Amino acid sequence: MSFLESMHDTRFVPRRRLASGHWMTIFCWAARRRFQLPPPERRLFQVTPDTQVVADCYWQPDRATRLTVLALHGLEGSSEAHYMRGLAEKALRAGFNAILLNQRNCGGTEHLGPGLYHSGLVDDAAFVIREIARTDAVARVAATGYSLGGNLALRLAGTHGPQDLPTLRCVCAVSPVLELEACVRALERKSNVLYQWNFVRNLKARMRRKDACRPGVFDLSRLDRIRTVRQFDAEYTAPYFGFASAEDYYHRAAALRVVDRIQIPALIVTAADDPFVPVEPFRDPKIAANPNITLIVTAHGGHCGFLADRNGADDDGYWAERTAIDFARRHGGAPLG
């Protein structure tokens, strides 16, 4: 039996005409979704002396006794991303709290700090988990991340053990950029030019907004010449965070470096037809050797797609969101103390 045959999960069946990774990815990115969510509490977290991040918080009336789903978005996403709001809706329906965290500068927050964010920056998520334990008595957290956020969720669990973050009970990573170099290399294929263009367009627009808030902090003289994510990271991300190069950043920030250290239940969901998250890194023996990790590789699903047919009035077909909530329900644990 081949690697893919041994790893394929048959529980996900893509919606008709979406059995192509590209079609699934683009359709789920562009499709309009309607959500039944109350107005969130918009909360600021002072993650460093000079930087704040913003989260949209959805609370149950007895928040301290409920499991809290902490959602982490992908590259150039925000708390407004459809999968973030879809996850929040399903979390509330399950009786959980939901916190949708914006990474630094995302969601219109460029004015709240001087710097940038990157694919391995887990400090903010760890800060939020500790802060809601202190201020809201939240004793159980399940982190769920998509794409870049999936890498963050796995790195969070791999770099912060139960002794350090006792309220983090489990993590789920959907389409995680587990090995960043492999993902960036896949983005550079001609077939992925649309995704590359979209990421770069958004990254450059954010740098211009950043410059409007903090004039002169970053040199934008070469911004117009940037055409790829790798070029952007070489020019801005890597130097700002002290990495030797974009490639050094990709190696050191990838969750694959720390998955062997994960000590809590972790679910990884990825698709064999994801256009720019290659399935090969999921072969790594460190994943199979860690009994805390459950790996699901579906034949179809695209990148952060996983749209199936509806199964009842309360099912919108977004299978990965439902799977993440089910995993949180099973592994979120009982309240502490």
PAFILO-814721 format. One record per residue (C-alpha): residue number from 1; residue in three letters; z, x, y. Coordinates in steps of 0.2 Angstrom, whole numbers, plus 5000, padded with zeros to 4 digits. Example, Ala and Ser with C-alpha at 12.3 -4.5 7.8 and 13.67 -1.06 7.14 Angstrom:
<recs>
num|residuo|c3|c1|c2
1|ala|5039|5062|4978
2|ser|5036|5068|4995
</recs>
This chain:
<recs>
num|residuo|c3|c1|c2
1|met|5000|5000|5000
2|ser|4995|5007|5017
3|phe|5008|5009|5031
4|leu|5001|4994|5041
5|glu|5001|4983|5026
6|ser|5019|4988|5022
7|met|5024|4984|5040
8|his|5015|4969|5044
9|asp|5025|4953|5047
10|thr|5017|4937|5042
11|arg|5029|4925|5051
12|phe|5018|4926|5067
13|val|5002|4917|5067
14|pro|4992|4919|5083
15|arg|4986|4904|5092
16|arg|4968|4899|5088
17|arg|4955|4911|5097
18|leu|4969|4923|5101
19|ala|4968|4934|5086
20|ser|4961|4949|5097
21|gly|4973|4960|5105
22|his|4963|4960|5121
23|trp|4961|4942|5122
24|met|4980|4939|5118
25|thr|4986|4951|5131
26|ile|4975|4945|5145
27|phe|4977|4927|5141
28|cys|4996|4928|5141
29|trp|4996|4938|5157
30|ala|4985|4926|5166
31|ala|4991|4909|5159
32|arg|5001|4898|5170
33|arg|5018|4893|5163
34|arg|5031|4880|5169
35|phe|5049|4883|5167
36|gln|5064|4871|5168
37|leu|5076|4883|5176
38|pro|5090|4880|5189
39|pro|5090|4891|5205
40|pro|5097|4908|5200
41|glu|5112|4917|5208
42|arg|5103|4932|5217
43|arg|5115|4946|5215
44|leu|5115|4964|5222
45|phe|5122|4978|5211
46|gln|5127|4994|5220
47|val|5120|5006|5207
48|thr|5122|5022|5217
49|pro|5130|5025|5234
50|asp|5112|5023|5242
51|thr|5104|5011|5230
52|gln|5105|4993|5226
53|val|5096|4983|5213
54|val|5094|4964|5212
55|ala|5096|4953|5197
56|asp|5092|4934|5195
57|cys|5108|4927|5186
58|tyr|5108|4911|5176
59|trp|5126|4906|5171
60|gln|5134|4894|5159
61|pro|5149|4885|5167
62|asp|5160|4895|5156
63|arg|5151|4912|5158
64|ala|5165|4923|5151
65|thr|5164|4915|5134
66|arg|5145|4916|5132
67|leu|5133|4929|5126
68|thr|5123|4936|5140
69|val|5105|4941|5138
70|leu|5100|4955|5150
71|ala|5081|4955|5152
72|leu|5072|4971|5157
73|his|5054|4970|5163
74|gly|5039|4981|5161
75|leu|5029|4993|5172
76|glu|5027|4985|5189
77|gly|5035|4969|5183
78|ser|5050|4959|5190
79|ser|5062|4945|5187
80|glu|5047|4933|5191
81|ala|5037|4939|5176
82|his|5033|4925|5164
83|tyr|5041|4933|5149
84|met|5057|4936|5159
85|arg|5058|4918|5165
86|gly|5053|4912|5147
87|leu|5067|4922|5140
88|ala|5079|4915|5152
89|glu|5074|4897|5149
90|lys|5077|4900|5130
91|ala|5093|4909|5133
92|leu|5100|4894|5143
93|arg|5094|4882|5130
94|ala|5103|4892|5117
95|gly|5119|4891|5127
96|phe|5118|4909|5133
97|asn|5119|4917|5151
98|ala|5104|4926|5157
99|ile|5102|4941|5169
100|leu|5084|4946|5174
101|leu|5086|4963|5181
102|asn|5073|4970|5193
103|gln|5071|4989|5192
104|arg|5072|4999|5207
105|asn|5059|4994|5220
106|cys|5053|4980|5210
107|gly|5053|4962|5215
108|gly|5051|4966|5233
109|thr|5066|4977|5234
110|glu|5058|4993|5241
111|his|5070|4993|5255
112|leu|5086|4994|5245
113|gly|5085|5012|5240
114|pro|5076|5029|5244
115|gly|5069|5032|5227
116|leu|5059|5027|5213
117|tyr|5061|5021|5195
118|his|5055|5028|5178
119|ser|5053|5023|5160
120|gly|5069|5031|5154
121|leu|5081|5027|5169
122|val|5094|5017|5159
123|asp|5108|5020|5171
124|asp|5106|5004|5181
125|ala|5106|4993|5166
126|ala|5122|5002|5160
127|phe|5130|4999|5177
128|val|5126|4980|5177
129|ile|5133|4978|5159
130|arg|5149|4987|5165
131|glu|5150|4977|5181
132|ile|5148|4960|5174
133|ala|5162|4965|5162
134|arg|5173|4969|5176
135|thr|5169|4955|5188
136|asp|5164|4941|5177
137|ala|5174|4945|5161
138|val|5157|4945|5151
139|ala|5161|4952|5134
140|arg|5145|4951|5125
141|val|5128|4957|5130
142|ala|5111|4957|5121
143|ala|5098|4967|5130
144|thr|5080|4962|5128
145|gly|5066|4973|5136
146|tyr|5047|4971|5136
147|ser|5035|4986|5137
148|leu|5043|4999|5148
149|gly|5059|4988|5147
150|gly|5058|4989|5128
151|asn|5059|5008|5130
152|leu|5074|5006|5142
153|ala|5083|4994|5129
154|leu|5081|5006|5115
155|arg|5086|5021|5126
156|leu|5101|5011|5132
157|ala|5107|5009|5114
158|gly|5102|5027|5109
159|thr|5111|5035|5124
160|his|5126|5024|5126
161|gly|5136|5021|5110
162|pro|5149|5007|5107
163|gln|5163|5018|5113
164|asp|5154|5019|5130
165|leu|5147|5002|5131
166|pro|5158|4991|5120
167|thr|5150|4974|5127
168|leu|5132|4979|5122
169|arg|5131|4971|5105
170|cys|5112|4972|5101
171|val|5095|4976|5109
172|cys|5078|4969|5106
173|ala|5062|4978|5111
174|val|5045|4969|5113
175|ser|5029|4980|5113
176|pro|5040|4995|5118
177|val|5031|5010|5125
178|leu|5041|5020|5112
179|glu|5031|5036|5114
180|leu|5025|5037|5132
181|glu|5012|5051|5130
182|ala|5003|5041|5116
183|cys|5003|5025|5127
184|val|4996|5034|5142
185|arg|4983|5042|5132
186|ala|4978|5025|5125
187|leu|4977|5018|5142
188|glu|4964|5031|5146
189|arg|4952|5024|5134
190|lys|4937|5016|5141
191|ser|4941|5000|5133
192|asn|4957|4999|5143
193|val|4950|5002|5160
194|leu|4956|4985|5166
195|tyr|4974|4988|5161
196|gln|4973|5006|5169
197|trp|4966|4999|5185
198|asn|4979|4985|5186
199|phe|4994|4997|5184
200|val|4987|5009|5196
201|arg|4983|4996|5209
202|asn|5001|4990|5208
203|leu|5009|5007|5208
204|lys|4999|5012|5224
205|ala|5003|4996|5233
206|arg|5021|4999|5229
207|met|5021|5016|5237
208|arg|5013|5009|5253
209|arg|5027|4996|5254
210|lys|5039|5010|5251
211|asp|5032|5020|5265
212|ala|5033|5005|5276
213|cys|5052|5004|5273
214|arg|5055|5022|5272
215|pro|5042|5031|5282
216|gly|5038|5049|5277
217|val|5049|5050|5262
218|phe|5034|5052|5251
219|asp|5018|5061|5255
220|leu|5004|5047|5253
221|ser|4990|5059|5258
222|arg|4983|5060|5240
223|leu|4987|5042|5235
224|asp|4969|5036|5237
225|arg|4963|5049|5225
226|ile|4974|5043|5211
227|arg|4965|5034|5197
228|thr|4976|5034|5182
229|val|4994|5032|5178
230|arg|4995|5050|5172
231|gln|4989|5056|5189
232|phe|5002|5044|5198
233|asp|5016|5051|5187
234|ala|5011|5069|5190
235|glu|5011|5066|5209
236|tyr|5026|5055|5211
237|thr|5037|5051|5196
238|ala|5039|5067|5188
239|pro|5042|5078|5204
240|tyr|5054|5065|5211
241|phe|5065|5065|5195
242|gly|5064|5084|5192
243|phe|5053|5084|5177
244|ala|5042|5099|5175
245|ser|5026|5088|5173
246|ala|5020|5071|5169
247|glu|5019|5076|5150
248|asp|5037|5083|5151
249|tyr|5043|5066|5159
250|tyr|5034|5056|5145
251|his|5042|5067|5131
252|arg|5060|5066|5138
253|ala|5060|5048|5144
254|ala|5053|5041|5127
255|ala|5065|5031|5117
256|leu|5058|5039|5101
257|arg|5069|5054|5106
258|val|5085|5044|5104
259|val|5081|5030|5091
260|asp|5091|5039|5078
261|arg|5107|5038|5088
262|ile|5106|5019|5089
263|gln|5123|5012|5082
264|ile|5121|4993|5086
265|pro|5108|4981|5079
266|ala|5091|4984|5086
267|leu|5075|4974|5084
268|ile|5058|4981|5088
269|val|5043|4969|5089
270|thr|5026|4976|5091
271|ala|5008|4972|5086
272|ala|4995|4982|5077
273|asp|4982|4976|5089
274|asp|4991|4981|5105
275|pro|4978|4988|5116
276|phe|4989|5002|5123
277|val|5004|5004|5113
278|pro|4998|5013|5097
279|val|5006|5008|5081
280|glu|5007|5026|5074
281|pro|5023|5031|5083
282|phe|5032|5017|5073
283|arg|5029|5027|5057
284|asp|5042|5040|5063
285|pro|5055|5043|5049
286|lys|5069|5042|5062
287|ile|5065|5023|5064
288|ala|5065|5020|5045
289|ala|5080|5030|5042
290|asn|5091|5021|5054
291|pro|5099|5006|5045
292|asn|5103|4998|5062
293|ile|5085|4995|5067
294|thr|5074|4981|5061
295|leu|5055|4984|5064
296|ile|5043|4970|5064
297|val|5024|4975|5066
298|thr|5013|4960|5067
299|ala|4994|4961|5063
300|his|4991|4952|5080
301|gly|5000|4948|5096
302|gly|4992|4960|5109
303|his|5004|4968|5122
304|cys|5018|4957|5126
305|gly|5008|4942|5120
306|phe|5013|4934|5103
307|leu|5008|4917|5108
308|ala|5007|4905|5093
309|asp|5004|4886|5091
310|arg|5018|4875|5096
311|asn|5030|4869|5083
312|gly|5039|4854|5090
313|ala|5042|4847|5108
314|asp|5054|4861|5113
315|asp|5043|4875|5107
316|asp|5031|4883|5119
317|gly|5023|4895|5107
318|tyr|5030|4911|5114
319|trp|5036|4918|5097
320|ala|5043|4935|5103
321|glu|5054|4926|5116
322|arg|5061|4915|5102
323|thr|5063|4929|5090
324|ala|5073|4939|5103
325|ile|5084|4924|5106
326|asp|5087|4921|5087
327|phe|5091|4940|5085
328|ala|5104|4939|5099
329|arg|5111|4924|5092
330|arg|5113|4932|5075
331|his|5120|4949|5081
332|gly|5128|4945|5098
333|gly|5145|4944|5089
334|ala|5161|4935|5093
335|pro|5170|4937|5110
336|leu|5181|4952|5112
337|gly|5199|4952|5110
</recs>
